Amino acid sequence: MVVEAFICIALIAVVVLQSGKSAGLSGSIAGGAETLFGGKKKGLDEMLAKATMILGLAFGFVTIVLGRMMQ
């Protein structure tokens, strides 16, 4: 449970540190399309995006393992 708490705090920190792309729903759709069709993130944003994916997967995995252990 300590590992999950650490991953949770790290995930929150990484998401908060990411720079905002655009405001509103239309900005998120346009930003997603830009990334999908070849737009590149640079520097710190790219590293934070990768860290978010890795921490998200780790959080999900640890949550499933803890759920199985508690049954």
Buried (B, 14 or more C-beta within 10 A) or exposed (E): EEEBEEBBEBBEEBEEEBEEBEEEEEEEEBBEEBEEEEEEBEEEBEEBBEBBEBBBEBBEEBEEEEEEEEE
